[in-house]
Amino acid sequence: MQYGGEVLTNLFEERAEQGLETPLDDKPEIFEDLLYAWSGFAQLSASRQRGMGATPISVADIYAWLEINSINSTADSDEKTEFLLLIQALDAYWIKWIEQHQPKS
């Protein structure tokens, strides 16, 4: 999976050639068979409700995403359950990270 556009890629390559760290030195490797879950999480996360603190992605929103992307009609129950569990796991990790990095009041 490629992060950012050509300009960022060139900037990161220049920094690496100079022996400087880049923001993506420790980027995670996303397995090819899980790209659909990462894409779904990114889309669902961008549409989450805003408010006080981090809010979880609702099960209804996850199933709506499956429906909109025509996955409900073609996927079996196990595939839908796997997607739901993957999104919920990514979401729980994201919420934990946000809570740990928010300024304390």
KEKE-3310 file (N, C-alpha, C; in steps of 0.2 Angstrom, whole numbers, plus 5000, padded with zeros to 4 digits):
npx = (5004:5003:5009:5004:5007:5017:5025:5027:5033:5045:5051:5053:5062:5073:5076:5080:5091:5100:5102:5093:5078:5062:5044:5038:5046:5044:5032:5017:5015:5003:4993:4989:4977:4970:4967:4955:4948:4956:4953:4939:4939:4946:4937:4925:4929:4932:4919:4914:4905:4907:4912:4912:4927:4933:4923:4915:4914:4898:4889:4879:4883:4894:4888:4880:4890:4895:4884:4882:4894:4891:4894:4887:4877:4885:4894:4897:4890:4901:4911:4906:4905:4919:4923:4916:4922:4936:4935:4930:4940:4951:4945:4944:4958:4962:4954:4959:4972:4970:4964:4975:4984:4978:4977:4979:4966)
npy = (4994:5011:5026:5042:5055:5057:5068:5068:5055:5057:5067:5060:5050:5058:5063:5050:5047:5056:5051:5054:5052:5047:5050:5038:5027:5017:5011:5001:4985:4981:4967:4960:4953:4959:4972:4977:4978:4987:4998:4999:5002:5015:5023:5022:5027:5040:5045:5044:5050:5066:5073:5074:5067:5051:5042:5026:5016:5012:4997:4996:5006:4999:4988:4995:5000:4988:4984:4995:4994:4982:4970:4963:4956:4947:4941:4928:4923:4921:4929:4942:4943:4942:4953:4963:4960:4963:4977:4982:4978:4986:4999:4999:4999:5011:5021:5019:5023:5037:5041:5040:5049:5062:5078:5081:5087)
npz = (5000:4996:5003:5004:4991:4975:4978:4992:4993:4986:4994:5006:5001:4998:5011:5017:5009:5014:5027:5036:5047:5042:5042:5039:5042:5051:5046:5046:5038:5027:5024:5009:5007:5017:5014:5010:5022:5029:5020:5022:5036:5036:5028:5036:5048:5045:5044:5056:5071:5078:5093:5111:5115:5108:5098:5095:5080:5074:5074:5065:5056:5050:5045:5035:5027:5022:5014:5005:4998:4991:4997:5006:4998:4992:5000:5012:5029:5038:5032:5033:5047:5050:5044:5052:5065:5062:5059:5071:5080:5075:5077:5091:5094:5088:5096:5108:5106:5103:5115:5123:5118:5118:5125:5142:5153)
capx = (5000:5007:5007:5005:5008:5024:5029:5029:5038:5052:5054:5055:5068:5078:5078:5083:5098:5104:5102:5088:5072:5056:5039:5036:5051:5041:5025:5015:5014:4996:4993:4985:4970:4966:4966:4947:4946:4959:4950:4933:4940:4947:4930:4920:4932:4931:4912:4912:4902:4912:4910:4917:4930:4933:4917:4916:4910:4893:4888:4874:4887:4898:4884:4878:4896:4895:4878:4884:4899:4889:4897:4881:4874:4889:4898:4893:4890:4907:4915:4903:4907:4926:4924:4914:4927:4942:4934:4929:4947:4955:4942:4946:4965:4962:4951:4964:4978:4967:4963:4982:4987:4974:4980:4975:4963)
capy = (5000:5017:5031:5049:5055:5057:5073:5065:5050:5061:5070:5054:5047:5063:5062:5044:5047:5061:5048:5057:5048:5049:5048:5031:5022:5011:5010:4994:4982:4979:4961:4961:4950:4963:4979:4979:4980:4994:5003:5000:5006:5022:5026:5022:5031:5047:5047:5044:5056:5070:5076:5074:5061:5047:5038:5020:5016:5008:4991:4998:5009:4994:4984:4999:5000:4981:4985:5000:4991:4976:4965:4960:4952:4941:4938:4923:4926:4921:4934:4948:4943:4943:4961:4966:4959:4967:4984:4983:4978:4992:5004:4999:5001:5018:5024:5018:5028:5044:5043:5041:5055:5068:5082:5080:5094)
capz = (5000:4995:5008:5001:4984:4973:4981:4998:4991:4984:5000:5010:4998:4999:5018:5018:5006:5019:5033:5041:5048:5039:5046:5038:5043:5055:5044:5046:5032:5027:5020:5003:5009:5022:5011:5010:5029:5030:5016:5025:5042:5034:5026:5041:5053:5042:5044:5063:5074:5081:5099:5116:5115:5103:5098:5091:5074:5076:5070:5060:5050:5047:5040:5030:5023:5018:5009:5000:4994:4988:5000:5009:4994:4989:5006:5017:5035:5041:5029:5036:5054:5050:5043:5058:5070:5060:5060:5079:5083:5072:5080:5098:5095:5087:5101:5114:5104:5103:5122:5126:5115:5119:5130:5148:5155)
cpx = (5004:5004:5008:5006:5016:5028:5032:5034:5045:5055:5057:5061:5074:5081:5082:5090:5102:5105:5098:5082:5067:5050:5036:5041:5048:5033:5023:5014:5007:4996:4988:4978:4966:4965:4959:4945:4949:4955:4943:4934:4941:4941:4926:4923:4931:4924:4909:4909:4907:4908:4915:4920:4929:4926:4918:4912:4904:4892:4884:4878:4891:4894:4881:4884:4896:4890:4880:4889:4898:4892:4892:4878:4878:4893:4894:4894:4896:4912:4913:4905:4914:4927:4922:4919:4934:4941:4933:4936:4951:4952:4944:4953:4965:4959:4956:4970:4976:4967:4970:4985:4983:4977:4975:4972:4963)
cpy = (5006:5023:5038:5049:5056:5062:5071:5060:5052:5064:5065:5051:5052:5063:5056:5044:5052:5057:5051:5052:5051:5047:5041:5026:5016:5010:5003:4992:4979:4973:4962:4959:4954:4970:4981:4981:4986:4999:5005:5004:5013:5026:5027:5027:5038:5049:5046:5050:5059:5072:5075:5067:5057:5042:5032:5020:5011:5002:4992:5002:5004:4990:4988:4999:4993:4982:4989:4998:4984:4970:4960:4955:4946:4938:4933:4926:4926:4927:4941:4948:4944:4951:4965:4966:4963:4974:4986:4983:4984:4998:5005:5001:5009:5022:5024:5023:5035:5046:5044:5047:5062:5072:5081:5087:5094)
cpz = (5000:5000:5004:4993:4982:4976:4988:4998:4990:4990:5005:5008:4999:5006:5020:5015:5011:5026:5038:5041:5044:5043:5045:5039:5047:5053:5044:5039:5032:5022:5015:5004:5014:5020:5011:5017:5031:5027:5020:5032:5040:5032:5032:5047:5051:5043:5052:5066:5078:5088:5105:5116:5109:5103:5093:5085:5076:5071:5064:5054:5047:5042:5034:5025:5018:5013:5004:4995:4991:4991:5004:5005:4992:4995:5010:5024:5039:5038:5032:5043:5055:5049:5049:5064:5069:5061:5067:5082:5081:5076:5087:5099:5093:5092:5107:5112:5105:5110:5125:5124:5115:5125:5136:5150:5162)
residu = (MET:GLN:TYR:GLY:GLY:GLU:VAL:LEU:THR:ASN:LEU:PHE:GLU:GLU:ARG:ALA:GLU:GLN:GLY:LEU:GLU:THR:PRO:LEU:ASP:ASP:LYS:PRO:GLU:ILE:PHE:GLU:ASP:LEU:LEU:TYR:ALA:TRP:SER:GLY:PHE:ALA:GLN:LEU:SER:ALA:SER:ARG:GLN:ARG:GLY:MET:GLY:ALA:THR:PRO:ILE:SER:VAL:ALA:ASP:ILE:TYR:ALA:TRP:LEU:GLU:ILE:ASN:SER:ILE:ASN:SER:THR:ALA:ASP:SER:ASP:GLU:LYS:THR:GLU:PHE:LEU:LEU:LEU:ILE:GLN:ALA:LEU:ASP:ALA:TYR:TRP:ILE:LYS:TRP:ILE:GLU:GLN:HIS:GLN:PRO:LYS:SER)
# end
